[in-house]
């Protein structure tokens, strides 16, 4: 057995264990390279793990293209969570469309509205969540 196959088998075992012991489990898919590997493994081996992604409202076109490609390629749905439009409107009215460039506090406020609040909704009621972070990113 190759080293790659061993890593794949270990990853599948961890995913299955997470689904078994912490159900319901969600996979926060940011559509990066590591996340696409997990997407493929989850879709092909079907552990009971839901997938979601956050649309901040400021994603590049290529990300939307990839979201569409994932939907066409895999049968497991990728649920997309959006920021609350009222909170975005309030933030933009107070800070401007690019106000997050002006200060650390503005960046934190923007991240709360566009990322933290939708993430809280995505994780509500979940026993665990999975991300595709590499060891050197943690």
BAGU-354988 format. One record per residue: residue in three letters; z, y, x of N, C-alpha, C in turn. Coordinates in Angstrom, 3 decimals. Layout:
N
aa->ALA n.w->Z n.v->Y n.u->X ca.w->Z ca.v->Y ca.u->X c.w->Z c.v->Y c.u->X $
...
This chain:
138
aa->UNK n.w->0.000 n.v->-1.181 n.u->0.858 ca.w->0.000 ca.v->0.000 ca.u->0.000 c.w->0.000 c.v->1.240 c.u->0.901 $
aa->UNK n.w->-0.846 n.v->2.197 n.u->0.578 ca.w->-0.944 ca.v->3.412 ca.u->1.382 c.w->0.262 c.v->4.323 c.u->1.159 $
aa->UNK n.w->0.466 n.v->5.211 n.u->2.104 ca.w->1.553 ca.v->6.191 ca.u->1.977 c.w->1.346 c.v->7.065 c.u->0.747 $
aa->UNK n.w->0.110 n.v->7.442 n.u->0.494 ca.w->-0.187 ca.v->8.258 ca.u->-0.686 c.w->0.184 c.v->7.514 c.u->-1.958 $
aa->UNK n.w->-0.200 n.v->6.247 n.u->-2.041 ca.w->0.117 ca.v->5.473 ca.u->-3.239 c.w->1.622 c.v->5.324 c.u->-3.415 $
aa->UNK n.w->2.348 n.v->5.174 n.u->-2.320 ca.w->3.814 ca.v->5.099 ca.u->-2.398 c.w->4.387 c.v->6.384 c.u->-2.984 $
aa->UNK n.w->3.875 n.v->7.532 n.u->-2.536 ca.w->4.357 ca.v->8.818 ca.u->-3.060 c.w->4.017 c.v->8.968 c.u->-4.537 $
aa->UNK n.w->2.829 n.v->8.545 n.u->-4.910 ca.w->2.432 ca.v->8.608 ca.u->-6.320 c.w->3.360 c.v->7.735 c.u->-7.156 $
aa->UNK n.w->3.597 n.v->6.517 n.u->-6.709 ca.w->4.474 ca.v->5.602 ca.u->-7.445 c.w->5.897 c.v->6.151 c.u->-7.548 $
aa->UNK n.w->6.393 n.v->6.759 n.u->-6.473 ca.w->7.736 ca.v->7.352 ca.u->-6.498 c.w->7.790 c.v->8.511 c.u->-7.490 $
aa->UNK n.w->6.756 n.v->9.320 n.u->-7.504 ca.w->6.719 ca.v->10.460 ca.u->-8.425 c.w->6.684 c.v->9.979 c.u->-9.864 $
aa->UNK n.w->5.870 n.v->8.990 n.u->-10.145 ca.w->5.805 ca.v->8.435 ca.u->-11.504 c.w->7.172 c.v->7.883 c.u->-11.913 $
aa->UNK n.w->7.837 n.v->7.199 n.u->-10.999 ca.w->9.161 ca.v->6.654 ca.u->-11.299 c.w->10.159 c.v->7.764 c.u->-11.620 $
aa->UNK n.w->10.108 n.v->8.859 n.u->-10.873 ca.w->11.009 ca.v->9.992 ca.u->-11.129 c.w->10.694 c.v->10.614 c.u->-12.490 $
aa->UNK n.w->9.420 n.v->10.776 n.u->-12.794 ca.w->9.042 ca.v->11.340 ca.u->-14.097 c.w->9.524 c.v->10.448 c.u->-15.239 $
aa->UNK n.w->9.329 n.v->9.154 n.u->-15.096 ca.w->9.772 ca.v->8.226 ca.u->-16.138 c.w->11.292 c.v->8.226 c.u->-16.280 $
aa->UNK n.w->11.999 n.v->8.313 n.u->-15.155 ca.w->13.459 ca.v->8.363 ca.u->-15.198 c.w->13.926 c.v->9.644 c.u->-15.891 $
aa->UNK n.w->13.305 n.v->10.759 n.u->-15.562 ca.w->13.667 ca.v->12.034 ca.u->-16.202 c.w->13.453 c.v->11.947 c.u->-17.703 $
aa->UNK n.w->12.314 n.v->11.404 n.u->-18.115 ca.w->12.018 ca.v->11.282 ca.u->-19.549 c.w->13.021 c.v->10.372 c.u->-20.242 $
aa->UNK n.w->13.440 n.v->9.336 n.u->-19.564 ca.w->14.391 ca.v->8.377 ca.u->-20.128 c.w->15.798 c.v->8.955 c.u->-20.229 $
aa->UNK n.w->16.240 n.v->9.646 n.u->-19.173 ca.w->17.634 ca.v->10.058 ca.u->-19.087 c.w->17.919 c.v->11.465 c.u->-19.620 $
aa->UNK n.w->16.892 n.v->12.314 n.u->-19.728 ca.w->17.143 ca.v->13.709 ca.u->-20.088 c.w->16.312 c.v->14.189 c.u->-21.272 $
aa->UNK n.w->15.783 n.v->13.295 n.u->-22.036 ca.w->14.904 ca.v->13.637 ca.u->-23.153 c.w->15.580 c.v->14.639 c.u->-24.097 $
aa->UNK n.w->14.835 n.v->15.609 n.u->-24.577 ca.w->13.428 ca.v->15.891 ca.u->-24.302 c.w->13.244 c.v->16.677 c.u->-22.994 $
aa->UNK n.w->12.163 n.v->16.351 n.u->-22.291 ca.w->11.853 ca.v->16.955 ca.u->-21.004 c.w->10.569 c.v->17.766 c.u->-21.144 $
aa->UNK n.w->10.526 n.v->18.901 n.u->-20.450 ca.w->9.328 ca.v->19.748 ca.u->-20.459 c.w->8.883 c.v->20.013 c.u->-19.033 $
aa->UNK n.w->7.594 n.v->20.084 n.u->-18.847 ca.w->6.987 ca.v->20.391 ca.u->-17.558 c.w->6.427 c.v->21.806 c.u->-17.624 $
aa->UNK n.w->6.995 n.v->22.702 n.u->-16.809 ca.w->6.536 ca.v->24.094 ca.u->-16.721 c.w->5.340 c.v->24.133 c.u->-15.776 $
aa->UNK n.w->4.162 n.v->24.216 n.u->-16.333 ca.w->2.919 ca.v->24.103 ca.u->-15.585 c.w->2.375 c.v->25.498 c.u->-15.271 $
aa->UNK n.w->2.434 n.v->25.878 n.u->-13.992 ca.w->1.886 ca.v->27.181 ca.u->-13.599 c.w->0.428 c.v->27.072 c.u->-13.162 $
aa->UNK n.w->-0.118 n.v->25.855 n.u->-13.249 ca.w->-1.534 ca.v->25.592 ca.u->-12.973 c.w->-1.896 c.v->25.710 c.u->-11.501 $
aa->UNK n.w->-0.890 n.v->25.674 n.u->-10.616 ca.w->-1.156 ca.v->25.633 ca.u->-9.185 c.w->-1.521 c.v->24.217 c.u->-8.768 $
aa->UNK n.w->-1.833 n.v->24.045 n.u->-7.505 ca.w->-2.286 ca.v->22.741 ca.u->-7.004 c.w->-1.258 c.v->21.641 c.u->-7.275 $
aa->UNK n.w->0.014 n.v->21.907 n.u->-6.976 ca.w->1.054 ca.v->20.906 ca.u->-7.187 c.w->1.182 c.v->20.565 c.u->-8.664 $
aa->UNK n.w->1.078 n.v->21.589 n.u->-9.494 ca.w->1.196 ca.v->21.372 ca.u->-10.934 c.w->0.018 c.v->20.579 c.u->-11.490 $
aa->UNK n.w->-1.142 n.v->20.734 n.u->-10.907 ca.w->-2.291 ca.v->19.978 ca.u->-11.382 c.w->-2.139 c.v->18.493 c.u->-11.044 $
aa->UNK n.w->-1.497 n.v->18.179 n.u->-9.922 ca.w->-1.208 ca.v->16.783 ca.u->-9.601 c.w->-0.262 c.v->16.209 c.u->-10.653 $
aa->UNK n.w->0.800 n.v->16.948 n.u->-10.973 ca.w->1.739 ca.v->16.488 ca.u->-11.996 c.w->1.073 c.v->16.388 c.u->-13.362 $
aa->UNK n.w->0.197 n.v->17.327 n.u->-13.674 ca.w->-0.538 ca.v->17.278 ca.u->-14.943 c.w->-1.293 c.v->15.964 c.u->-15.047 $
aa->UNK n.w->-1.994 n.v->15.607 n.u->-13.991 ca.w->-2.781 ca.v->14.386 ca.u->-13.992 c.w->-1.881 c.v->13.151 c.u->-14.131 $
aa->UNK n.w->-0.778 n.v->13.123 n.u->-13.395 ca.w->0.127 ca.v->11.971 ca.u->-13.466 c.w->0.759 c.v->11.842 c.u->-14.851 $
aa->UNK n.w->1.201 n.v->12.948 n.u->-15.405 ca.w->1.817 ca.v->12.915 ca.u->-16.737 c.w->0.790 c.v->12.497 c.u->-17.782 $
aa->UNK n.w->-0.411 n.v->13.029 n.u->-17.700 ca.w->-1.447 ca.v->12.694 ca.u->-18.679 c.w->-1.858 c.v->11.225 c.u->-18.584 $
aa->UNK n.w->-1.963 n.v->10.711 n.u->-17.386 ca.w->-2.430 ca.v->9.328 ca.u->-17.211 c.w->-1.343 c.v->8.288 c.u->-17.458 $
aa->UNK n.w->-0.093 n.v->8.608 n.u->-17.151 ca.w->0.978 ca.v->7.611 ca.u->-17.250 c.w->1.862 c.v->7.821 c.u->-18.473 $
aa->UNK n.w->1.673 n.v->8.918 n.u->-19.155 ca.w->2.283 ca.v->9.221 ca.u->-20.444 c.w->3.797 c.v->9.063 c.u->-20.549 $
aa->UNK n.w->4.560 n.v->9.481 n.u->-19.529 ca.w->6.001 ca.v->9.546 ca.u->-19.806 c.w->6.198 c.v->10.609 c.u->-20.897 $
aa->UNK n.w->7.256 n.v->10.514 n.u->-21.637 ca.w->7.482 ca.v->11.433 ca.u->-22.758 c.w->7.913 c.v->12.799 c.u->-22.226 $
aa->UNK n.w->6.938 n.v->13.533 n.u->-21.710 ca.w->7.178 ca.v->14.852 ca.u->-21.127 c.w->6.149 c.v->15.819 c.u->-21.705 $
aa->UNK n.w->6.634 n.v->16.886 n.u->-22.324 ca.w->5.750 ca.v->17.912 ca.u->-22.868 c.w->5.359 c.v->18.881 c.u->-21.749 $
aa->UNK n.w->4.167 n.v->19.466 n.u->-21.853 ca.w->3.715 ca.v->20.450 ca.u->-20.862 c.w->3.590 c.v->21.810 c.u->-21.522 $
aa->UNK n.w->3.990 n.v->22.832 n.u->-20.759 ca.w->3.796 ca.v->24.193 ca.u->-21.248 c.w->3.460 c.v->25.111 c.u->-20.084 $
aa->UNK n.w->2.915 n.v->26.245 n.u->-20.425 ca.w->2.618 ca.v->27.287 ca.u->-19.448 c.w->2.969 c.v->28.626 c.u->-20.071 $
aa->UNK n.w->3.212 n.v->29.609 n.u->-19.224 ca.w->3.511 ca.v->30.954 ca.u->-19.698 c.w->2.296 c.v->31.838 c.u->-19.479 $
aa->UNK n.w->1.899 n.v->32.539 n.u->-20.516 ca.w->0.841 ca.v->33.536 ca.u->-20.401 c.w->1.516 c.v->34.894 c.u->-20.441 $
aa->UNK n.w->1.573 n.v->35.553 n.u->-19.315 ca.w->2.259 ca.v->36.840 ca.u->-19.210 c.w->1.463 c.v->37.978 c.u->-19.839 $
aa->UNK n.w->0.215 n.v->37.713 n.u->-20.166 ca.w->-0.661 ca.v->38.775 ca.u->-20.657 c.w->-1.372 c.v->39.496 c.u->-19.528 $
aa->UNK n.w->-1.127 n.v->39.062 n.u->-18.293 ca.w->-1.731 ca.v->39.707 ca.u->-17.126 c.w->-2.324 c.v->38.666 c.u->-16.167 $
aa->UNK n.w->-2.759 n.v->37.558 n.u->-16.710 ca.w->-3.306 ca.v->36.494 ca.u->-15.876 c.w->-4.776 c.v->36.759 c.u->-15.542 $
aa->UNK n.w->-5.225 n.v->36.267 n.u->-14.389 ca.w->-6.639 ca.v->36.422 ca.u->-14.055 c.w->-7.525 c.v->35.498 c.u->-14.905 $
aa->UNK n.w->-8.775 n.v->35.846 n.u->-15.028 ca.w->-9.737 ca.v->35.071 ca.u->-15.810 c.w->-9.763 c.v->33.615 c.u->-15.364 $
aa->UNK n.w->-9.661 n.v->33.368 n.u->-14.082 ca.w->-9.714 ca.v->32.002 ca.u->-13.560 c.w->-8.589 c.v->31.132 c.u->-14.120 $
aa->UNK n.w->-7.442 n.v->31.742 n.u->-14.364 ca.w->-6.330 ca.v->30.985 ca.u->-14.940 c.w->-6.636 c.v->30.587 c.u->-16.369 $
aa->UNK n.w->-7.214 n.v->31.506 n.u->-17.140 ca.w->-7.599 ca.v->31.168 ca.u->-18.515 c.w->-8.677 c.v->30.088 c.u->-18.524 $
aa->UNK n.w->-9.599 n.v->30.161 n.u->-17.577 ca.w->-10.629 ca.v->29.129 ca.u->-17.460 c.w->-9.989 c.v->27.775 c.u->-17.187 $
aa->UNK n.w->-8.985 n.v->27.743 n.u->-16.316 ca.w->-8.310 ca.v->26.492 ca.u->-15.986 c.w->-7.512 c.v->25.966 c.u->-17.177 $
aa->UNK n.w->-6.883 n.v->26.841 n.u->-17.933 ca.w->-6.173 ca.v->26.416 ca.u->-19.148 c.w->-7.156 c.v->25.710 c.u->-20.088 $
aa->UNK n.w->-8.329 n.v->26.292 n.u->-20.249 ca.w->-9.358 ca.v->25.697 ca.u->-21.101 c.w->-9.826 c.v->24.358 c.u->-20.543 $
aa->UNK n.w->-9.995 n.v->24.281 n.u->-19.234 ca.w->-10.435 ca.v->23.039 ca.u->-18.597 c.w->-9.394 c.v->21.929 c.u->-18.765 $
aa->UNK n.w->-8.118 n.v->22.283 n.u->-18.628 ca.w->-7.041 ca.v->21.300 ca.u->-18.834 c.w->-7.091 c.v->20.787 c.u->-20.270 $
aa->UNK n.w->-7.299 n.v->21.672 n.u->-21.224 ca.w->-7.374 ca.v->21.271 ca.u->-22.632 c.w->-8.555 c.v->20.322 c.u->-22.879 $
aa->UNK n.w->-9.645 n.v->20.532 n.u->-22.182 ca.w->-10.825 ca.v->19.683 ca.u->-22.357 c.w->-10.697 c.v->18.360 c.u->-21.615 $
aa->UNK n.w->-10.016 n.v->18.365 n.u->-20.479 ca.w->-9.925 ca.v->17.191 ca.u->-19.610 c.w->-8.867 c.v->16.184 c.u->-20.070 $
aa->UNK n.w->-7.756 n.v->16.691 n.u->-20.592 ca.w->-6.616 ca.v->15.829 ca.u->-20.890 c.w->-6.295 c.v->15.822 c.u->-22.374 $
aa->UNK n.w->-5.764 n.v->14.690 n.u->-22.834 ca.w->-5.391 ca.v->14.603 ca.u->-24.245 c.w->-3.993 c.v->15.138 c.u->-24.514 $
aa->UNK n.w->-3.159 n.v->15.226 n.u->-23.482 ca.w->-1.810 ca.v->15.771 ca.u->-23.661 c.w->-1.924 c.v->17.298 c.u->-23.790 $
aa->UNK n.w->-1.330 n.v->17.874 n.u->-24.813 ca.w->-1.491 ca.v->19.320 ca.u->-25.008 c.w->-0.707 c.v->20.154 c.u->-23.993 $
aa->UNK n.w->-1.281 n.v->21.267 n.u->-23.638 ca.w->-0.614 ca.v->22.273 ca.u->-22.805 c.w->-0.255 c.v->23.423 c.u->-23.746 $
aa->UNK n.w->1.016 n.v->23.499 n.u->-24.112 ca.w->1.476 ca.v->24.563 ca.u->-25.011 c.w->1.603 c.v->25.851 c.u->-24.198 $
aa->UNK n.w->1.068 n.v->26.926 n.u->-24.728 ca.w->1.109 ca.v->28.209 ca.u->-24.034 c.w->2.054 c.v->29.139 c.u->-24.781 $
aa->UNK n.w->3.014 n.v->29.686 n.u->-24.042 ca.w->3.979 ca.v->30.625 ca.u->-24.602 c.w->3.621 c.v->32.031 c.u->-24.145 $
aa->UNK n.w->3.646 n.v->32.952 n.u->-25.079 ca.w->3.296 ca.v->34.343 ca.u->-24.832 c.w->4.539 c.v->35.218 c.u->-24.946 $
aa->UNK n.w->4.526 n.v->36.373 n.u->-24.289 ca.w->5.638 ca.v->37.300 ca.u->-24.470 c.w->5.666 c.v->37.827 c.u->-25.907 $
aa->UNK n.w->6.844 n.v->38.203 n.u->-26.343 ca.w->6.997 ca.v->38.831 ca.u->-27.651 c.w->6.274 c.v->40.177 c.u->-27.615 $
aa->UNK n.w->5.288 n.v->40.357 n.u->-28.481 ca.w->4.456 ca.v->41.570 ca.u->-28.435 c.w->5.271 c.v->42.841 c.u->-28.633 $
aa->UNK n.w->6.289 n.v->42.780 n.u->-29.464 ca.w->7.122 ca.v->43.970 ca.u->-29.690 c.w->7.848 c.v->44.367 c.u->-28.399 $
aa->UNK n.w->8.367 n.v->43.371 n.u->-27.672 ca.w->9.053 ca.v->43.672 ca.u->-26.409 c.w->8.087 c.v->44.232 c.u->-25.366 $
aa->UNK n.w->6.873 n.v->43.705 n.u->-25.326 ca.w->5.866 ca.v->44.228 ca.u->-24.388 c.w->5.522 c.v->45.666 c.u->-24.752 $
aa->UNK n.w->5.314 n.v->45.926 n.u->-26.031 ca.w->4.987 ca.v->47.285 ca.u->-26.477 c.w->6.108 c.v->48.261 c.u->-26.115 $
aa->UNK n.w->7.351 n.v->47.852 n.u->-26.316 ca.w->8.483 ca.v->48.720 ca.u->-25.974 c.w->8.545 c.v->48.964 c.u->-24.470 $
aa->UNK n.w->8.340 n.v->47.913 n.u->-23.682 ca.w->8.372 ca.v->48.058 ca.u->-22.227 c.w->7.278 c.v->49.017 c.u->-21.761 $
aa->UNK n.w->6.064 n.v->48.825 n.u->-22.254 ca.w->4.934 ca.v->49.671 ca.u->-21.841 c.w->5.152 c.v->51.114 c.u->-22.299 $
aa->UNK n.w->5.688 n.v->51.313 n.u->-23.496 ca.w->5.951 ca.v->52.673 ca.u->-23.986 c.w->6.959 c.v->53.389 c.u->-23.090 $
aa->UNK n.w->7.949 n.v->52.661 n.u->-22.598 ca.w->8.988 ca.v->53.264 ca.u->-21.760 c.w->8.575 c.v->53.404 c.u->-20.296 $
aa->UNK n.w->7.778 n.v->52.453 n.u->-19.795 ca.w->7.523 ca.v->52.395 ca.u->-18.356 c.w->6.065 c.v->52.532 c.u->-17.947 $
aa->UNK n.w->5.157 n.v->52.495 n.u->-18.920 ca.w->3.736 ca.v->52.534 ca.u->-18.606 c.w->3.184 c.v->51.141 c.u->-18.378 $
aa->UNK n.w->1.880 n.v->51.013 n.u->-18.454 ca.w->1.231 ca.v->49.713 ca.u->-18.362 c.w->1.485 c.v->49.044 c.u->-17.011 $
aa->UNK n.w->1.574 n.v->49.827 n.u->-15.953 ca.w->1.838 ca.v->49.295 ca.u->-14.617 c.w->3.186 c.v->49.763 c.u->-14.072 $
aa->UNK n.w->4.133 n.v->49.999 n.u->-14.967 ca.w->5.433 ca.v->50.525 ca.u->-14.575 c.w->6.203 c.v->49.636 c.u->-13.623 $
aa->UNK n.w->5.875 n.v->48.361 n.u->-13.582 ca.w->6.598 ca.v->47.439 ca.u->-12.695 c.w->6.382 c.v->47.782 c.u->-11.227 $
aa->UNK n.w->5.365 n.v->48.587 n.u->-10.912 ca.w->5.158 ca.v->49.021 ca.u->-9.529 c.w->6.133 c.v->50.131 c.u->-9.113 $
aa->UNK n.w->6.791 n.v->50.755 n.u->-10.081 ca.w->7.586 ca.v->51.947 ca.u->-9.807 c.w->8.989 c.v->51.680 c.u->-9.258 $
aa->UNK n.w->9.583 n.v->50.545 n.u->-9.596 ca.w->10.948 ca.v->50.285 ca.u->-9.124 c.w->11.297 c.v->48.811 c.u->-9.286 $
aa->UNK n.w->12.342 n.v->48.404 n.u->-8.599 ca.w->12.834 ca.v->47.035 ca.u->-8.728 c.w->13.326 c.v->46.795 c.u->-10.151 $
aa->UNK n.w->14.033 n.v->47.777 n.u->-10.713 ca.w->14.516 ca.v->47.622 ca.u->-12.092 c.w->13.358 c.v->47.433 c.u->-13.071 $
aa->UNK n.w->12.289 n.v->48.190 n.u->-12.871 ca.w->11.118 ca.v->48.031 ca.u->-13.746 c.w->10.489 c.v->46.658 c.u->-13.579 $
aa->UNK n.w->10.432 n.v->46.154 n.u->-12.343 ca.w->9.890 ca.v->44.804 ca.u->-12.123 c.w->10.744 c.v->43.765 c.u->-12.832 $
aa->UNK n.w->12.059 n.v->43.910 n.u->-12.722 ca.w->12.958 ca.v->42.972 ca.u->-13.394 c.w->12.781 c.v->43.036 c.u->-14.908 $
aa->UNK n.w->12.622 n.v->44.237 n.u->-15.438 ca.w->12.412 ca.v->44.396 ca.u->-16.869 c.w->11.105 c.v->43.773 c.u->-17.323 $
aa->UNK n.w->10.076 n.v->43.988 n.u->-16.544 ca.w->8.775 ca.v->43.403 ca.u->-16.862 c.w->8.843 c.v->41.882 c.u->-16.825 $
aa->UNK n.w->9.474 n.v->41.342 n.u->-15.776 ca.w->9.593 ca.v->39.886 ca.u->-15.647 c.w->10.417 c.v->39.296 c.u->-16.792 $
aa->UNK n.w->11.436 n.v->40.014 n.u->-17.211 ca.w->12.228 ca.v->39.516 ca.u->-18.334 c.w->11.352 c.v->39.395 c.u->-19.576 $
aa->UNK n.w->10.622 n.v->40.459 n.u->-19.882 ca.w->9.797 ca.v->40.484 ca.u->-21.095 c.w->8.661 c.v->39.460 c.u->-21.027 $
aa->UNK n.w->7.990 n.v->39.400 n.u->-19.890 ca.w->6.773 ca.v->38.589 ca.u->-19.785 c.w->7.008 c.v->37.150 c.u->-19.336 $
aa->UNK n.w->8.155 n.v->36.882 n.u->-18.685 ca.w->8.390 ca.v->35.539 ca.u->-18.161 c.w->9.696 c.v->34.912 c.u->-18.650 $
aa->UNK n.w->10.812 n.v->35.616 n.u->-18.486 ca.w->12.116 ca.v->35.020 ca.u->-18.775 c.w->12.276 c.v->34.716 c.u->-20.261 $
aa->UNK n.w->11.994 n.v->35.673 n.u->-21.095 ca.w->12.177 ca.v->35.474 ca.u->-22.539 c.w->11.257 c.v->34.358 c.u->-23.058 $
aa->UNK n.w->9.966 n.v->34.327 n.u->-22.698 ca.w->9.136 ca.v->33.196 ca.u->-23.142 c.w->9.607 c.v->31.854 c.u->-22.565 $
aa->UNK n.w->10.083 n.v->31.863 n.u->-21.322 ca.w->10.593 ca.v->30.629 ca.u->-20.724 c.w->11.801 c.v->30.124 c.u->-21.501 $
aa->UNK n.w->12.671 n.v->31.007 n.u->-21.907 ca.w->13.835 ca.v->30.599 ca.u->-22.712 c.w->13.391 c.v->29.912 c.u->-23.997 $
aa->UNK n.w->12.354 n.v->30.460 n.u->-24.632 ca.w->11.852 ca.v->29.831 ca.u->-25.856 c.w->11.255 c.v->28.459 c.u->-25.561 $
aa->UNK n.w->10.518 n.v->28.371 n.u->-24.458 ca.w->9.879 ca.v->27.102 ca.u->-24.096 c.w->10.907 c.v->26.022 c.u->-23.790 $
aa->UNK n.w->12.045 n.v->26.409 n.u->-23.229 ca.w->13.054 ca.v->25.438 ca.u->-22.809 c.w->14.130 c.v->25.171 c.u->-23.859 $
aa->UNK n.w->14.087 n.v->25.907 n.u->-24.959 ca.w->15.112 ca.v->25.738 ca.u->-25.993 c.w->15.135 c.v->24.288 c.u->-26.482 $
aa->UNK n.w->16.319 n.v->23.704 n.u->-26.416 ca.w->16.512 ca.v->22.341 ca.u->-26.891 c.w->16.100 c.v->21.260 c.u->-25.907 $
aa->UNK n.w->15.647 n.v->21.637 n.u->-24.741 ca.w->15.219 ca.v->20.650 ca.u->-23.747 c.w->16.414 c.v->20.167 c.u->-22.930 $
aa->UNK n.w->16.373 n.v->18.902 n.u->-22.534 ca.w->17.419 ca.v->18.331 ca.u->-21.702 c.w->17.179 c.v->18.576 c.u->-20.229 $
aa->UNK n.w->15.913 n.v->18.782 n.u->-19.862 ca.w->15.549 ca.v->19.037 ca.u->-18.467 c.w->14.155 c.v->19.641 c.u->-18.426 $
aa->UNK n.w->13.857 n.v->20.278 n.u->-17.290 ca.w->12.502 ca.v->20.773 ca.u->-17.096 c.w->12.059 c.v->20.478 c.u->-15.681 $
aa->UNK n.w->10.774 n.v->20.326 n.u->-15.549 ca.w->10.143 ca.v->19.944 ca.u->-14.285 c.w->9.230 c.v->21.081 c.u->-13.854 $
aa->UNK n.w->9.213 n.v->21.344 n.u->-12.552 ca.w->8.247 ca.v->22.300 ca.u->-11.986 c.w->7.546 c.v->21.609 c.u->-10.826 $
aa->UNK n.w->6.441 n.v->22.178 n.u->-10.393 ca.w->5.670 ca.v->21.598 ca.u->-9.306 c.w->5.934 c.v->22.244 c.u->-7.967 $
aa->UNK n.w->7.147 n.v->22.698 n.u->-7.750 ca.w->7.459 ca.v->23.351 ca.u->-6.467 c.w->7.479 c.v->22.337 c.u->-5.335 $
aa->UNK n.w->6.907 n.v->22.738 n.u->-4.223 ca.w->6.991 ca.v->21.934 ca.u->-3.012 c.w->8.360 c.v->22.137 c.u->-2.358 $
aa->UNK n.w->8.748 n.v->21.201 n.u->-1.549 ca.w->10.029 ca.v->21.270 ca.u->-0.861 c.w->10.178 c.v->22.582 c.u->-0.100 $
aa->UNK n.w->9.102 n.v->23.047 n.u->0.549 ca.w->9.181 ca.v->24.282 ca.u->1.351 c.w->9.213 c.v->25.550 c.u->0.500 $
aa->UNK n.w->9.059 n.v->25.419 n.u->-0.815 ca.w->9.126 ca.v->26.569 ca.u->-1.711 c.w->10.519 c.v->26.750 c.u->-2.295 $
aa->UNK n.w->11.354 n.v->25.732 n.u->-2.200 ca.w->12.664 ca.v->25.786 ca.u->-2.835 c.w->13.679 c.v->26.467 c.u->-1.941 $
